[in-house]
């Protein structure tokens, strides 16, 4: 079929699906897969989960009336087919690019995106809230939550199921069961969900039972009629249905998630059932693209690739990624210290712990999508003398804030927090940028917070963290490749709370942390060409600060500038301001450079840093403007701002 004659080109809203025959719907499913593969091969994105839900998406929109009926996608990794058939086909090529459409559901992008998502296990709670709201308004429209079996391992999902069963409202939950989230699912619940009866087994059993009962004189026919009425309950006893029925859900399934006619029939049936319904759908992650079917973990979230082979388009000879440096270093240290235990929340490959898991399986724990449990589990290990390392993306550690405070820091336990994807993450957008961790960790008593400027310093910080046994310690590191710096053979312990001067200058002091250190050095080189000499300090620690070092350089300079890839509110720059206040001294000219008071959109890391003026050229320009302003003007502006507030 030529691109000009595609069925997809005439699909501008879900209403257009209802004019299609079953054969045309199946052809459309193939076209959607081809379009997703084409765009993701160029832009990167979540390929395997989207390929697995094409028929499911078509069936949902064929039966329900979006946006009047609400369809909510848990996490949002599987929302590309939904975007293609809800009016975003013509801009789908801009997926995940700066200024383009998001890779996740986004309420301000389309009325068909009923709820914004990006973190797992939230769909049932939000769907139940919408359901109750509609009931209070006297509206009878349907609400559907689509949740994966991986997200179902999150405790929040079961809190919502428990509440929904108690309320008895007309909520439909679709369990998209592909036996895999980002990493293979773990835990007793995962094993239970995998306990399915094949259709062949069910059919054979039913046939034999019918033959047996028909042979019983007198009562056989009556028993057969009763069993047919109880068929769903009988199947549910041998499947996960018994669990959901205990939560007062009407259970349907498991059914084949790639048979459109069966899906449509099932959803039509569910529309007319009163009370909460759970439909158990079995799908194949990566469906229709062999490389993704063969390696769904790799193709869960992938960069640009060659369609014919599935090979990555990244050039060879790249430096190691920060994630791989973390994984290798932890393995190296675990070989010598049997107390080291690694913990992750369904992100074994994503956090670089796959090699550790293979070498030390008895010391590796994947707890599923349960960050709260991961942190308190680590706290328990720490009380018995082990050195737990909790490897979680920065944005996901937010979900365990109370556990970090109450279960770790309050008891001053030596738990190590390795926060991957710290700072600007890129194309996944606001739900995934790790730009809040300095702010939400540095104010916690007993907590040490640090960030490496490059991959070599990262390995030394890992070593330092595991040497530190006086309480909790956290370090964050960026997504992507390192800077290609030489890697030291011998690991060194960094003195806690000590910074490092990288270059000297008397005009301005640039105090940088983490990923902003090298841009600060580059900005200093640009300023030198303008006759401005800058001192560059790698603070290394957000908490505790090297007050003596920073103050000694600040008092000699005309201005002080802090640089961080974190929100300015409560971040690293705020910590420096607090330090000056405590010292009873304030530089005449001071500037904080970081993330302003907004949620950073999606786009490449390079585009976003430039837009946020975090690139070396923008930093140099900001410093020049600061130096051009005199101290009097600076004080006047500060007074005016205080008056406004």
SULSULDA-V256182 format. One record per residue. RES is the residue in one small letter. SS is DSSP state (@ for helix, = for strand, . for the rest). PHI is phi as a letter, one per 40 degrees, with the letter a starting at -180 (* if undefined). PSI is psi in radians with two decimals (999 if undefined). Layout:
<<RES	SS	PHI	PSI> <RES	SS	PHI	PSI>>
//
This chain:
<<x	.	*	2.27> <x	.	c	2.77> <x	@	c	-0.57> <x	@	c	-0.46> <x	@	b	0.32> <x	.	c	2.50> <x	.	c	-0.66> <x	@	d	-0.57> <x	@	c	-0.26> <x	@	b	0.17> <x	.	b	1.82> <x	.	b	-0.19> <x	.	a	2.86> <x	@	d	-0.47> <x	@	c	-0.50> <x	@	c	-0.36> <x	@	c	-0.55> <x	@	c	-0.21> <x	@	c	-0.09> <x	.	c	2.58> <x	.	c	2.89> <x	@	d	-0.67> <x	@	c	-0.72> <x	@	c	-0.64> <x	@	c	-0.72> <x	@	c	-0.66> <x	@	c	-0.68> <x	@	c	-0.67> <x	@	d	-0.73> <x	@	c	-0.70> <x	@	c	-0.69> <x	@	c	-0.75> <x	@	c	-0.77> <x	@	c	-0.69> <x	@	c	-0.71> <x	@	c	-0.79> <x	@	c	-0.73> <x	@	c	-0.84> <x	@	c	-0.76> <x	@	c	-0.54> <x	@	c	-0.43> <x	@	c	-0.73> <x	@	c	-0.28> <x	.	g	2.90> <x	=	i	-2.92> <x	.	c	1.69> <x	.	c	-1.05> <x	@	d	-0.81> <x	@	c	-0.55> <x	@	c	-0.66> <x	@	c	-0.46> <x	.	c	-0.23> <x	.	b	0.34> <x	@	c	-0.93> <x	@	c	-0.68> <x	@	d	-0.76> <x	@	c	-0.79> <x	@	c	-0.74> <x	@	c	-0.74> <x	@	c	-0.83> <x	@	c	-0.38> <x	@	c	-0.65> <x	@	c	-0.77> <x	.	c	2.90> <x	.	b	1.28> <x	.	c	2.45> <x	.	c	0.01> <x	.	c	-0.81> <x	.	c	2.42> <x	=	c	2.27> <x	=	b	2.12> <x	=	b	2.22> <x	=	b	2.01> <x	.	c	2.45> <x	.	g	-0.96> <x	.	h	0.02> <x	.	c	-0.27> <x	.	b	0.51> <x	.	c	0.04> <x	@	c	-0.80> <x	@	d	-0.66> <x	@	d	-0.74> <x	@	c	-0.68> <x	@	c	-0.55> <x	.	b	0.16> <x	.	b	0.71> <x	.	g	0.15> <x	.	b	0.33> <x	.	c	-0.76> <x	.	c	-0.36> <x	.	b	0.18> <x	@	c	-0.46> <x	@	c	-0.26> <x	@	c	0.11> <x	.	d	2.17> <x	.	g	0.14> <x	.	c	2.77> <x	.	c	2.10> <x	.	g	-0.13> <x	.	c	-2.94> <x	.	c	2.69> <x	.	c	2.73> <x	.	c	0.00> <x	.	b	2.81> <x	.	d	2.44> <x	.	a	2.06> <x	.	c	-0.61> <x	.	c	0.09> <x	.	c	-0.60> <x	.	a	2.50> <x	.	c	-0.29> <x	.	c	-0.23> <x	.	c	1.61> <x	.	c	-0.48> <x	.	a	2.33> <x	.	c	2.36> <x	.	b	2.97> <x	.	i	-0.51> <x	.	b	2.62> <x	.	c	2.80> <x	.	g	0.29> <x	.	c	-0.21> <x	@	c	-0.70> <x	@	c	-0.69> <x	@	c	-0.85> <x	@	c	-0.68> <x	@	c	-0.67> <x	@	c	-0.68> <x	@	c	-0.74> <x	@	c	-0.69> <x	@	c	-0.82> <x	@	c	-0.70> <x	@	c	-0.75> <x	@	c	-0.67> <x	@	c	-0.75> <x	@	c	-0.52> <x	.	c	-0.03> <x	.	g	0.40> <x	.	c	2.40> <x	.	b	0.21> <x	.	c	2.70> <x	.	c	2.66> <x	=	b	2.25> <x	=	b	2.25> <x	=	b	2.20> <x	=	b	2.03> <x	=	b	2.40> <x	=	c	2.82> <x	.	c	-0.47> <x	.	c	-0.79> <x	@	c	-0.45> <x	@	c	-0.21> <x	@	c	-0.18> <x	.	c	2.34> <x	@	d	-0.55> <x	@	d	-0.61> <x	@	c	-0.69> <x	@	c	-0.48> <x	@	c	-0.73> <x	@	c	-0.73> <x	@	c	-0.73> <x	@	c	-0.76> <x	@	c	-0.74> <x	@	c	-0.73> <x	@	c	-0.63> <x	@	c	-0.69> <x	@	c	-0.59> <x	.	g	0.35> <x	.	c	2.88> <x	.	c	1.35> <x	=	b	2.37> <x	=	b	2.15> <x	=	b	2.19> <x	=	b	2.00> <x	=	c	1.84> <x	=	c	1.75> <x	=	b	1.79> <x	.	b	0.23> <x	.	f	0.44> <x	=	a	2.33> <x	.	b	-2.14> <x	.	c	-0.78> <x	.	b	2.84> <x	=	d	2.41> <x	.	c	2.65> <x	.	b	2.86> <x	.	h	2.89> <x	@	c	-0.65> <x	@	c	-0.73> <x	@	c	-0.74> <x	@	c	-0.68> <x	@	c	-0.73> <x	@	c	-0.47> <x	.	c	-0.05> <x	.	c	1.49> <x	.	b	2.68> <x	.	c	2.26> <x	.	c	2.66> <x	@	c	-0.59> <x	@	c	-0.74> <x	@	c	-0.76> <x	@	c	-0.81> <x	@	c	-0.78> <x	@	c	-0.75> <x	@	c	-0.78> <x	@	c	-0.71> <x	@	c	-0.79> <x	@	c	-0.70> <x	@	c	-0.74> <x	@	c	-0.77> <x	@	c	-0.68> <x	@	c	-0.79> <x	@	c	-0.65> <x	@	c	-0.45> <x	.	c	-0.18> <x	.	c	2.05> <x	.	c	2.40> <x	.	g	-1.02> <x	.	b	-0.21> <x	@	d	-0.74> <x	@	c	-0.68> <x	@	c	-0.73> <x	@	c	-0.69> <x	@	c	-0.74> <x	@	c	-0.70> <x	@	c	-0.71> <x	@	c	-0.65> <x	@	c	-0.66> <x	@	c	-0.51> <x	.	c	0.22> <x	@	d	-0.80> <x	@	c	-0.72> <x	@	c	-0.65> <x	@	c	-0.82> <x	@	c	-0.72> <x	@	c	-0.53> <x	@	c	-0.57> <x	.	c	0.10> <x	.	b	3.12> <x	.	c	-0.11> <x	@	d	-0.57> <x	@	c	-0.59> <x	@	c	-0.85> <x	@	c	-0.55> <x	@	c	-0.57> <x	@	c	-0.46> <x	.	c	0.21> <x	.	g	0.52> <x	.	c	2.50> <x	=	c	2.09> <x	=	c	2.30> <x	=	b	2.20> <x	=	h	-2.95> <x	=	c	2.56> <x	=	b	2.75> <x	=	c	2.08> <x	.	c	0.10> <x	.	b	0.11> <x	.	b	1.75> <x	@	d	-0.78> <x	@	c	-0.71> <x	@	c	-0.70> <x	@	c	-0.82> <x	@	c	-0.78> <x	@	c	-0.73> <x	@	c	-0.75> <x	@	c	-0.63> <x	@	c	-0.70> <x	@	c	-0.76> <x	@	c	-0.53> <x	@	d	-0.48> <x	.	b	0.20> <x	.	c	2.28> <x	.	c	2.43> <x	.	g	3.11> <x	.	c	2.42> <x	=	b	2.40> <x	=	b	2.16> <x	=	b	2.06> <x	=	c	1.94> <x	=	b	2.29> <x	=	b	2.12> <x	.	b	2.91> <x	.	b	2.08> <x	.	c	2.32> <x	.	g	0.19> <x	.	d	2.24> <x	.	g	-0.05> <x	.	b	1.88> <x	@	d	-0.82> <x	@	d	-0.65> <x	@	c	-0.61> <x	@	c	-0.67> <x	@	c	-0.55> <x	.	b	1.21> <x	.	c	-0.46> <x	.	c	-0.84> <x	.	c	-0.72> <x	.	c	0.16> <x	.	c	-1.00> <x	.	b	2.08> <x	=	b	2.65> <x	.	c	-3.06> <x	.	d	2.50> <x	=	a	2.89> <x	.	c	2.14> <x	.	c	-0.70> <x	.	c	-0.50> <x	.	b	-0.38> <x	.	g	0.05> <x	.	c	2.57> <x	=	c	2.55> <x	.	c	-0.03> <x	.	c	2.49> <x	.	c	2.64> <x	.	c	2.95> <x	.	g	0.30> <x	.	c	2.67> <x	.	c	2.87> <x	.	c	2.66> <x	=	c	2.74> <x	@	d	-0.66> <x	@	c	-0.76> <x	@	c	-0.60> <x	@	c	-0.74> <x	@	d	-0.87> <x	@	c	-0.79> <x	@	c	-0.74> <x	@	c	-0.69> <x	@	c	-0.69> <x	@	c	-0.77> <x	@	d	-0.73> <x	@	c	-0.61> <x	@	c	-0.46> <x	@	c	-0.56> <x	@	c	-0.32> <x	.	b	1.78> <x	.	c	-0.09> <x	.	c	-0.26> <x	=	c	2.20> <x	=	b	2.39> <x	=	b	2.36> <x	=	b	2.39> <x	=	a	2.86> <x	.	b	1.39> <x	.	g	0.48> <x	.	b	0.85> <x	.	d	-0.90> <x	.	c	-0.70> <x	.	c	-0.53> <x	.	c	0.07> <x	.	g	0.37> <x	.	c	0.15> <x	@	c	-0.69> <x	@	c	-0.71> <x	@	d	-0.77> <x	@	c	-0.65> <x	@	c	-0.65> <x	@	c	-0.62> <x	.	b	1.11> <x	@	c	-0.52> <x	@	c	-0.24> <x	@	b	0.22> <x	=	b	2.34> <x	=	b	2.01> <x	=	c	1.97> <x	.	c	0.07> <x	.	g	-3.01> <x	.	c	1.32> <x	.	a	1.19> <x	@	c	-0.63> <x	@	c	-0.83> <x	@	c	-0.69> <x	@	d	-0.76> <x	@	c	-0.81> <x	@	c	-0.56> <x	@	d	-0.76> <x	@	c	-0.68> <x	@	c	-0.74> <x	@	c	-0.75> <x	@	c	-0.72> <x	@	c	-0.57> <x	@	c	-0.35> <x	.	b	0.28> <x	.	g	0.03> <x	.	c	2.86> <x	=	b	1.41> <x	=	c	2.36> <x	=	b	1.98> <x	=	c	1.89> <x	=	b	1.88> <x	=	a	2.52> <x	=	d	2.52> <x	@	d	-0.81> <x	@	c	-0.49> <x	@	c	-0.43> <x	@	c	-0.38> <x	@	d	-0.54> <x	@	c	-0.27> <x	@	b	0.47> <x	@	d	-0.80> <x	@	c	-0.67> <x	@	c	-0.63> <x	@	c	-0.75> <x	@	c	-0.99> <x	@	c	-0.73> <x	@	c	-0.39> <x	@	b	-1.10> <x	@	c	-0.72> <x	.	d	-0.61> <x	.	c	0.03> <x	.	f	0.86> <x	.	c	2.46> <x	.	c	1.16> <x	.	c	2.39> <x	=	b	2.21> <x	=	b	1.97> <x	=	b	1.86> <x	=	b	1.69> <x	=	c	2.83> <x	.	f	0.68> <x	.	c	2.45> <x	=	g	-2.69> <x	.	c	2.12> <x	.	c	-0.70> <x	.	h	-2.24> <x	.	c	-0.36> <x	.	c	-0.34> <x	.	g	-2.81> <x	.	c	-0.50> <x	.	c	-0.24> <x	.	b	-0.22> <x	.	c	2.30> <x	=	c	1.12> <x	.	b	0.27> <x	.	b	-0.12> <x	@	c	-0.66> <x	@	d	-0.74> <x	@	c	-0.73> <x	@	c	-0.08> <x	@	b	-0.62> <x	@	c	-0.39> <x	.	c	-0.03> <x	.	c	2.16> <x	.	d	2.57> <x	.	g	-0.17> <x	.	c	2.34> <x	=	b	2.33> <x	=	b	2.25> <x	=	a	2.90> <x	=	a	2.29> <x	.	c	2.62> <x	.	c	-0.34> <x	.	a	3.13> <x	@	c	-0.52> <x	@	c	-0.76> <x	@	c	-0.49> <x	@	d	-0.82> <x	@	c	-0.59> <x	@	c	-0.59> <x	@	c	-0.61> <x	@	c	-0.80> <x	@	c	-0.77> <x	@	c	-0.76> <x	@	c	-0.68> <x	@	c	-0.30> <x	@	c	-0.41> <x	.	c	2.05> <x	.	b	0.27> <x	.	c	0.01> <x	.	i	-2.99> <x	.	c	2.61> <x	=	a	2.44> <x	=	b	2.51> <x	=	b	2.50> <x	=	b	2.60> <x	.	a	2.72> <x	.	c	2.95> <x	.	c	2.53> <x	.	h	-2.88> <x	=	c	2.65> <x	.	c	-2.98> <x	.	c	-0.07> <x	.	g	0.40> <x	.	c	2.75> <x	.	c	2.51> <x	.	b	2.15> <x	.	c	2.46> <x	.	c	-0.76> <x	.	c	2.27> <x	.	c	2.45> <x	.	b	2.51> <x	.	c	2.22> <x	.	c	2.24> <x	.	d	2.23> <x	.	c	2.23> <x	.	g	0.32> <x	.	b	2.23> <x	.	c	-3.04> <x	=	a	2.30> <x	=	c	2.17> <x	=	c	-0.44> <x	=	a	2.70> <x	.	b	2.55> <x	.	a	2.61> <x	.	c	-0.13> <x	.	c	-0.74> <x	=	a	2.59> <x	=	b	2.14> <x	=	b	1.94> <x	=	b	1.91> <x	=	b	2.79> <x	.	b	2.41> <x	.	g	-2.27> <x	.	c	-0.20> <x	@	c	-0.05> <x	@	c	-0.86> <x	@	c	-0.69> <x	@	d	-0.58> <x	@	c	-0.71> <x	@	c	-0.76> <x	@	c	-0.69> <x	@	c	-0.66> <x	@	c	-0.65> <x	@	c	-0.70> <x	@	c	-0.70> <x	@	c	-0.59> <x	@	c	-0.63> <x	@	c	-0.36> <x	.	c	0.10> <x	.	g	0.30> <x	.	b	2.16> <x	.	c	2.20> <x	=	b	2.41> <x	=	c	2.37> <x	=	b	2.15> <x	=	b	2.20> <x	=	c	1.84> <x	.	c	-0.55> <x	.	g	-0.65> <x	=	b	2.31> <x	=	c	-0.58> <x	=	a	2.20> <x	.	c	2.68> <x	.	c	2.67> <x	.	c	1.39> <x	@	c	-0.72> <x	@	c	-0.78> <x	@	c	-0.86> <x	@	c	-0.78> <x	@	c	-0.66> <x	@	c	-0.62> <x	@	c	-0.61> <x	@	c	-0.66> <x	.	c	-0.25> <x	.	c	-0.18> <x	.	b	2.88> <x	.	c	-0.36> <x	=	a	2.74> <x	=	b	2.32> <x	=	b	2.26> <x	=	b	2.56> <x	=	b	2.24> <x	=	a	2.65> <x	=	b	1.09> <x	=	a	2.79> <x	=	c	2.52> <x	.	c	-0.58> <x	.	c	2.02> <x	.	g	0.21> <x	.	c	-2.66> <x	@	c	-0.79> <x	@	c	-0.66> <x	@	c	-0.65> <x	@	c	-0.67> <x	@	c	-0.72> <x	@	c	-0.76> <x	@	c	-0.68> <x	@	c	-0.83> <x	@	c	-0.68> <x	@	c	-0.75> <x	@	c	-0.54> <x	@	c	-0.14> <x	.	g	0.48> <x	.	a	2.53> <x	.	a	2.25> <x	.	c	2.59> <x	.	c	-0.55> <x	.	b	2.18> <x	=	a	2.42> <x	=	a	2.32> <x	=	b	2.21> <x	=	b	2.20> <x	=	a	-2.71> <x	=	c	2.15> <x	.	c	-3.12> <x	.	c	1.28> <x	.	a	2.87> <x	.	c	2.14> <x	.	c	2.26> <x	.	c	-3.05> <x	.	c	2.80> <x	.	i	3.01> <x	.	c	2.69> <x	@	d	-0.70> <x	@	c	-0.82> <x	@	c	-0.73> <x	@	c	-0.73> <x	@	c	-0.64> <x	@	c	-0.76> <x	@	c	-0.58> <x	.	c	0.07> <x	.	g	0.72> <x	.	b	0.08> <x	.	c	2.78> <x	@	d	-0.72> <x	@	c	-0.77> <x	@	c	-0.65> <x	@	c	-0.81> <x	@	c	-0.72> <x	@	c	-0.72> <x	@	c	-0.67> <x	@	c	-0.73> <x	@	c	-0.76> <x	@	c	-0.66> <x	@	c	-0.77> <x	@	c	-0.47> <x	@	c	-0.41> <x	.	c	2.42> <x	.	c	2.87> <x	@	c	-0.64> <x	@	c	-0.77> <x	@	c	-0.67> <x	@	c	-0.77> <x	@	c	-0.63> <x	@	c	-0.75> <x	@	c	-0.69> <x	@	c	-0.74> <x	@	c	-0.73> <x	@	c	-0.71> <x	@	c	-0.70> <x	@	c	-0.67> <x	@	c	-0.69> <x	@	c	-0.76> <x	.	c	999>>
//
